Amino acid sequence: MELKDTIELMQSEDYKERFKAEFYQVRTRREKLIDLLDRWNKGELSFEPKCSFEMLCTQRDIMQAYLSILRERAKIEGIQL
């Protein structure tokens, strides 16, 4: 899924659909960050990041924790992700 695929969900009147969009957006961004970190480790980036590798790893970890919270909340609220 790409971020553009969540536009319709984000515009929904139904909070459950907006919740799904939020989850999918964070998951997509985390996956892209993981890919960036992997390419950085392999020396395959076409640019030099200004942030430290450690800062981006922390961001990845926080995004993972946020996704875990969203998954738990989805279970409680009966939202199928």
LOMITOR-236000 format. One record per atom (N, C-alpha, C): residue number from 1; x, y, z; residue in one letter. Coordinates in pm, 1 decimal, always signed. Layout:
<nodes>
+-----+----------+----------+----------+------+
| seq |        x |        y |        z | type |
+-----+----------+----------+----------+------+
| NUM |        X |        Y |        Z |    A |
...
+-----+----------+----------+----------+------+
</nodes>
This chain:
<nodes>
+-----+----------+----------+----------+------+
| seq |        x |        y |        z | type |
+-----+----------+----------+----------+------+
|   1 |    +83.8 |   -117.4 |     +0.0 |    M |
|   1 |     +0.0 |     +0.0 |     +0.0 |    M |
|   1 |    +88.7 |   +124.3 |     +0.0 |    M |
|   2 |    +45.2 |   +224.5 |    -73.7 |    E |
|   2 |   +115.5 |   +352.4 |    -76.9 |    E |
|   2 |    +30.1 |   +457.5 |     -7.0 |    E |
|   3 |    +91.9 |   +567.1 |    +32.4 |    L |
|   3 |    +18.5 |   +671.6 |   +103.1 |    L |
|   3 |   -101.2 |   +721.2 |    +23.3 |    L |
|   4 |    -85.7 |   +733.5 |   -106.4 |    K |
|   4 |   -195.6 |   +782.6 |   -189.7 |    K |
|   4 |   -317.4 |   +690.5 |   -183.8 |    K |
|   5 |   -295.4 |   +564.1 |   -150.1 |    D |
|   5 |   -405.8 |   +468.6 |   -141.3 |    D |
|   5 |   -493.2 |   +491.1 |    -17.8 |    D |
|   6 |   -450.2 |   +578.1 |    +71.5 |    T |
|   6 |   -525.3 |   +602.7 |   +195.2 |    T |
|   6 |   -611.0 |   +729.6 |   +187.8 |    T |
|   7 |   -606.1 |   +800.7 |    +77.9 |    I |
|   7 |   -677.1 |   +928.6 |    +67.3 |    I |
|   7 |   -827.0 |   +912.8 |    +91.5 |    I |
|   8 |   -886.4 |   +815.0 |    +25.0 |    E |
|   8 |  -1030.9 |   +795.4 |    +38.9 |    E |
|   8 |  -1068.1 |   +761.2 |   +183.6 |    E |
|   9 |   -988.1 |   +675.9 |   +246.2 |    L |
|   9 |  -1014.1 |   +640.2 |   +385.9 |    L |
|   9 |  -1003.9 |   +762.6 |   +476.7 |    L |
|  10 |   -904.9 |   +847.9 |   +453.0 |    M |
|  10 |   -885.8 |   +967.2 |   +536.2 |    M |
|  10 |  -1002.8 |  +1064.2 |   +524.9 |    M |
|  11 |  -1070.3 |  +1063.4 |   +413.2 |    Q |
|  11 |  -1179.3 |  +1157.0 |   +390.3 |    Q |
|  11 |  -1315.1 |  +1102.4 |   +433.0 |    Q |
|  12 |  -1315.9 |   +981.3 |   +484.3 |    S |
|  12 |  -1441.1 |   +916.8 |   +523.2 |    S |
|  12 |  -1503.9 |   +986.4 |   +643.7 |    S |
|  13 |  -1635.2 |   +981.0 |   +650.0 |    E |
|  13 |  -1709.0 |  +1028.9 |   +766.6 |    E |
|  13 |  -1698.7 |   +928.5 |   +882.0 |    E |
|  14 |  -1665.8 |   +803.8 |   +849.8 |    D |
|  14 |  -1657.9 |   +695.4 |   +947.3 |    D |
|  14 |  -1520.7 |   +695.9 |  +1015.3 |    D |
|  15 |  -1520.0 |   +713.7 |  +1146.8 |    Y |
|  15 |  -1393.1 |   +719.8 |  +1218.4 |    Y |
|  15 |  -1313.7 |   +589.7 |  +1204.5 |    Y |
|  16 |  -1381.7 |   +477.2 |  +1185.8 |    K |
|  16 |  -1309.8 |   +350.9 |  +1170.5 |    K |
|  16 |  -1229.4 |   +349.9 |  +1040.3 |    K |
|  17 |  -1284.2 |   +408.3 |   +936.8 |    E |
|  17 |  -1211.4 |   +417.9 |   +809.7 |    E |
|  17 |  -1092.5 |   +513.1 |   +823.3 |    E |
|  18 |  -1110.6 |   +623.0 |   +894.6 |    R |
|  18 |   -999.0 |   +716.5 |   +917.2 |    R |
|  18 |   -891.3 |   +651.4 |  +1004.0 |    R |
|  19 |   -934.6 |   +571.0 |  +1099.7 |    F |
|  19 |   -841.3 |   +496.8 |  +1184.9 |    F |
|  19 |   -756.8 |   +402.9 |  +1099.7 |    F |
|  20 |   -821.3 |   +330.6 |  +1009.1 |    K |
|  20 |   -748.4 |   +241.1 |   +919.0 |    K |
|  20 |   -645.7 |   +318.3 |   +837.4 |    K |
|  21 |   -685.5 |   +434.4 |   +786.2 |    A |
|  21 |   -593.1 |   +515.5 |   +707.1 |    A |
|  21 |   -471.2 |   +554.0 |   +789.5 |    A |
|  22 |   -494.6 |   +594.4 |   +912.9 |    E |
|  22 |   -383.5 |   +631.6 |  +1000.9 |    E |
|  22 |   -288.6 |   +514.0 |  +1020.2 |    E |
|  23 |   -345.9 |   +397.9 |  +1047.5 |    F |
|  23 |   -264.4 |   +278.4 |  +1066.8 |    F |
|  23 |   -182.9 |   +247.4 |   +941.5 |    F |
|  24 |   -248.1 |   +246.2 |   +826.0 |    Y |
|  24 |   -179.3 |   +213.8 |   +700.8 |    Y |
|  24 |    -70.4 |   +316.1 |   +667.5 |    Y |
|  25 |    -96.5 |   +443.2 |   +697.9 |    Q |
|  25 |     +3.1 |   +547.4 |   +670.7 |    Q |
|  25 |   +127.3 |   +527.8 |   +756.7 |    Q |
|  26 |   +106.7 |   +504.8 |   +885.0 |    V |
|  26 |   +221.5 |   +484.7 |   +974.9 |    V |
|  26 |   +297.9 |   +359.7 |   +935.3 |    V |
|  27 |   +224.9 |   +252.9 |   +902.4 |    R |
|  27 |   +290.5 |   +128.1 |   +862.2 |    R |
|  27 |   +373.2 |   +148.4 |   +734.5 |    R |
|  28 |   +317.6 |   +218.5 |   +639.1 |    T |
|  28 |   +388.8 |   +245.0 |   +513.4 |    T |
|  28 |   +513.2 |   +328.9 |   +538.3 |    T |
|  29 |   +500.6 |   +432.1 |   +618.8 |    R |
|  29 |   +615.9 |   +517.5 |   +648.9 |    R |
|  29 |   +724.4 |   +440.1 |   +723.9 |    R |
|  30 |   +683.2 |   +353.5 |   +817.0 |    R |
|  30 |   +780.5 |   +272.1 |   +889.7 |    R |
|  30 |   +853.1 |   +177.2 |   +794.9 |    R |
|  31 |   +780.0 |   +115.3 |   +703.8 |    E |
|  31 |   +842.7 |    +24.4 |   +607.7 |    E |
|  31 |   +944.0 |    +97.6 |   +520.2 |    E |
|  32 |   +911.0 |   +218.1 |   +478.6 |    K |
|  32 |  +1004.1 |   +297.8 |   +397.3 |    K |
|  32 |  +1128.4 |   +335.6 |   +478.5 |    K |
|  33 |  +1107.9 |   +365.5 |   +606.8 |    L |
|  33 |  +1220.5 |   +398.4 |   +693.0 |    L |
|  33 |  +1310.4 |   +276.9 |   +713.3 |    L |
|  34 |  +1250.4 |   +160.8 |   +732.8 |    I |
|  34 |  +1328.9 |    +37.5 |   +746.8 |    I |
|  34 |  +1411.3 |    +13.6 |   +620.9 |    I |
|  35 |  +1351.5 |    +35.5 |   +505.1 |    D |
|  35 |  +1424.0 |    +19.2 |   +378.7 |    D |
|  35 |  +1540.5 |   +117.5 |   +369.8 |    D |
|  36 |  +1516.9 |   +240.9 |   +410.1 |    L |
|  36 |  +1623.8 |   +341.4 |   +408.0 |    L |
|  36 |  +1738.9 |   +298.8 |   +498.8 |    L |
|  37 |  +1705.9 |   +253.8 |   +619.9 |    L |
|  37 |  +1810.0 |   +211.2 |   +713.4 |    L |
|  37 |  +1887.7 |    +91.3 |   +658.5 |    L |
|  38 |  +1818.8 |     +0.3 |   +593.6 |    D |
|  38 |  +1883.9 |   -116.3 |   +534.0 |    D |
|  38 |  +1979.6 |    -73.0 |   +422.5 |    D |
|  39 |  +1933.0 |    +16.2 |   +336.4 |    R |
|  39 |  +2019.4 |    +64.1 |   +228.0 |    R |
|  39 |  +2136.9 |   +143.9 |   +283.2 |    R |
|  40 |  +2115.4 |   +217.8 |   +391.9 |    W |
|  40 |  +2223.5 |   +294.1 |   +454.6 |    W |
|  40 |  +2330.9 |   +197.5 |   +505.0 |    W |
|  41 |  +2287.3 |    +91.7 |   +571.8 |    N |
|  41 |  +2381.9 |     -9.7 |   +622.2 |    N |
|  41 |  +2463.5 |    -71.6 |   +510.9 |    N |
|  42 |  +2403.0 |    -87.0 |   +394.4 |    K |
|  42 |  +2471.0 |   -148.7 |   +281.3 |    K |
|  42 |  +2550.4 |    -47.9 |   +198.1 |    K |
|  43 |  +2544.9 |    +80.6 |   +236.1 |    G |
|  43 |  +2615.5 |   +183.4 |   +160.7 |    G |
|  43 |  +2552.5 |   +210.0 |    +25.0 |    G |
|  44 |  +2421.6 |   +192.4 |    +14.9 |    E |
|  44 |  +2352.6 |   +204.7 |   -113.1 |    E |
|  44 |  +2268.3 |   +331.4 |   -126.5 |    E |
|  45 |  +2281.0 |   +425.7 |    -34.9 |    L |
|  45 |  +2202.9 |   +549.2 |    -45.3 |    L |
|  45 |  +2262.6 |   +641.4 |   -150.8 |    L |
|  46 |  +2176.1 |   +712.0 |   -220.1 |    S |
|  46 |  +2221.1 |   +806.8 |   -321.8 |    S |
|  46 |  +2236.1 |   +947.6 |   -264.7 |    S |
|  47 |  +2224.4 |   +960.1 |   -132.7 |    F |
|  47 |  +2238.7 |  +1088.7 |    -65.0 |    F |
|  47 |  +2294.7 |  +1062.6 |    +74.3 |    F |
|  48 |  +2337.1 |  +1170.1 |   +140.6 |    E |
|  48 |  +2388.5 |  +1156.8 |   +276.0 |    E |
|  48 |  +2288.6 |  +1218.0 |   +373.1 |    E |
|  49 |  +2224.9 |  +1134.7 |   +455.9 |    P |
|  49 |  +2126.8 |  +1186.6 |   +550.4 |    P |
|  49 |  +2189.5 |  +1285.5 |   +648.8 |    P |
|  50 |  +2112.7 |  +1384.3 |   +687.5 |    K |
|  50 |  +2159.7 |  +1482.2 |   +786.0 |    K |
|  50 |  +2138.9 |  +1431.6 |   +927.6 |    K |
|  51 |  +2037.1 |  +1345.9 |   +946.7 |    C |
|  51 |  +2011.4 |  +1284.9 |  +1077.8 |    C |
|  51 |  +2108.6 |  +1169.8 |  +1099.4 |    C |
|  52 |  +2131.1 |  +1139.7 |  +1225.2 |    S |
|  52 |  +2215.8 |  +1024.1 |  +1255.4 |    S |
|  52 |  +2137.6 |   +894.6 |  +1232.8 |    S |
|  53 |  +2211.0 |   +789.6 |  +1209.2 |    F |
|  53 |  +2151.7 |   +656.6 |  +1193.3 |    F |
|  53 |  +2074.1 |   +620.4 |  +1319.6 |    F |
|  54 |  +2131.8 |   +653.1 |  +1435.9 |    E |
|  54 |  +2069.5 |   +620.5 |  +1564.0 |    E |
|  54 |  +1935.8 |   +692.7 |  +1580.8 |    E |
|  55 |  +1927.4 |   +818.5 |  +1536.6 |    M |
|  55 |  +1802.7 |   +892.6 |  +1547.7 |    M |
|  55 |  +1694.4 |   +827.1 |  +1463.1 |    M |
|  56 |  +1730.1 |   +785.1 |  +1343.3 |    L |
|  56 |  +1632.9 |   +720.5 |  +1256.1 |    L |
|  56 |  +1592.2 |   +583.8 |  +1310.4 |    L |
|  57 |  +1682.5 |   +515.6 |  +1376.6 |    C |
|  57 |  +1647.4 |   +388.2 |  +1440.4 |    C |
|  57 |  +1548.2 |   +411.8 |  +1554.4 |    C |
|  58 |  +1569.1 |   +518.2 |  +1630.1 |    T |
|  58 |  +1475.4 |   +553.8 |  +1736.9 |    T |
|  58 |  +1338.8 |   +585.7 |  +1678.8 |    T |
|  59 |  +1336.2 |   +659.7 |  +1569.6 |    Q |
|  59 |  +1210.0 |   +691.2 |  +1502.7 |    Q |
|  59 |  +1139.3 |   +562.6 |  +1460.3 |    Q |
|  60 |  +1212.9 |   +470.1 |  +1401.9 |    R |
|  60 |  +1156.4 |   +340.7 |  +1360.6 |    R |
|  60 |  +1095.9 |   +267.3 |  +1479.6 |    R |
|  61 |  +1167.5 |   +266.8 |  +1591.6 |    D |
|  61 |  +1120.1 |   +196.7 |  +1710.4 |    D |
|  61 |   +992.6 |   +260.1 |  +1765.9 |    D |
|  62 |   +986.6 |   +392.5 |  +1764.9 |    I |
|  62 |   +868.1 |   +462.8 |  +1813.3 |    I |
|  62 |   +750.4 |   +437.4 |  +1720.2 |    I |
|  63 |   +776.2 |   +435.4 |  +1591.9 |    M |
|  63 |   +669.3 |   +405.2 |  +1496.7 |    M |
|  63 |   +617.2 |   +263.6 |  +1519.6 |    M |
|  64 |   +705.4 |   +169.9 |  +1549.1 |    Q |
|  64 |   +664.1 |    +32.1 |  +1576.5 |    Q |
|  64 |   +578.0 |    +26.8 |  +1701.9 |    Q |
|  65 |   +617.5 |    +99.9 |  +1804.9 |    A |
|  65 |   +538.7 |   +102.8 |  +1928.1 |    A |
|  65 |   +401.0 |   +163.1 |  +1901.5 |    A |
|  66 |   +396.2 |   +268.0 |  +1822.2 |    Y |
|  66 |   +269.6 |   +331.6 |  +1787.3 |    Y |
|  66 |   +179.2 |   +234.6 |  +1711.3 |    Y |
|  67 |   +236.2 |   +160.8 |  +1618.4 |    L |
|  67 |   +158.4 |    +61.0 |  +1544.8 |    L |
|  67 |   +103.2 |    -46.5 |  +1639.2 |    L |
|  68 |   +180.5 |    -85.0 |  +1737.4 |    S |
|  68 |   +133.9 |   -183.1 |  +1834.9 |    S |
|  68 |    +14.3 |   -129.8 |  +1913.2 |    S |
|  69 |    +20.5 |     -3.8 |  +1950.4 |    I |
|  69 |    -90.9 |    +59.6 |  +2021.2 |    I |
|  69 |   -214.0 |    +65.2 |  +1930.9 |    I |
|  70 |   -194.1 |   +102.8 |  +1805.9 |    L |
|  70 |   -306.7 |   +109.2 |  +1712.8 |    L |
|  70 |   -368.9 |    -29.0 |  +1692.0 |    L |
|  71 |   -286.3 |   -132.5 |  +1683.1 |    R |
|  71 |   -339.3 |   -268.3 |  +1667.0 |    R |
|  71 |   -424.5 |   -308.7 |  +1787.5 |    R |
|  72 |   -374.8 |   -279.2 |  +1906.5 |    E |
|  72 |   -448.3 |   -312.5 |  +2028.2 |    E |
|  72 |   -579.9 |   -234.3 |  +2034.3 |    E |
|  73 |   -573.7 |   -107.8 |  +2002.1 |    R |
|  73 |   -694.2 |    -25.1 |  +2001.6 |    R |
|  73 |   -794.8 |    -77.1 |  +1899.1 |    R |
|  74 |   -745.9 |   -119.7 |  +1783.2 |    A |
|  74 |   -834.5 |   -173.5 |  +1680.2 |    A |
|  74 |   -908.2 |   -296.6 |  +1732.4 |    A |
|  75 |   -838.1 |   -383.0 |  +1804.4 |    K |
|  75 |   -903.7 |   -500.9 |  +1862.9 |    K |
|  75 |  -1014.5 |   -458.5 |  +1958.8 |    K |
|  76 |   -983.1 |   -364.5 |  +2045.9 |    I |
|  76 |  -1079.0 |   -319.0 |  +2146.3 |    I |
|  76 |  -1201.3 |   -256.7 |  +2079.7 |    I |
|  77 |  -1178.7 |   -179.0 |  +1974.4 |    E |
|  77 |  -1287.8 |   -105.9 |  +1909.3 |    E |
|  77 |  -1353.3 |   -184.4 |  +1795.4 |    E |
|  78 |  -1305.4 |   -306.8 |  +1772.2 |    G |
|  78 |  -1366.3 |   -389.7 |  +1669.1 |    G |
|  78 |  -1341.1 |   -339.6 |  +1527.1 |    G |
|  79 |  -1220.6 |   -287.9 |  +1504.5 |    I |
|  79 |  -1182.5 |   -237.6 |  +1372.9 |    I |
|  79 |  -1095.2 |   -342.4 |  +1305.0 |    I |
|  80 |  -1139.0 |   -388.9 |  +1190.5 |    Q |
|  80 |  -1063.7 |   -488.9 |  +1115.4 |    Q |
|  80 |   -956.1 |   -418.7 |  +1032.3 |    Q |
|  81 |   -830.1 |   -446.3 |  +1062.4 |    L |
|  81 |   -720.0 |   -384.3 |   +987.2 |    L |
|  81 |   -674.8 |   -476.9 |   +875.7 |    L |
+-----+----------+----------+----------+------+
</nodes>
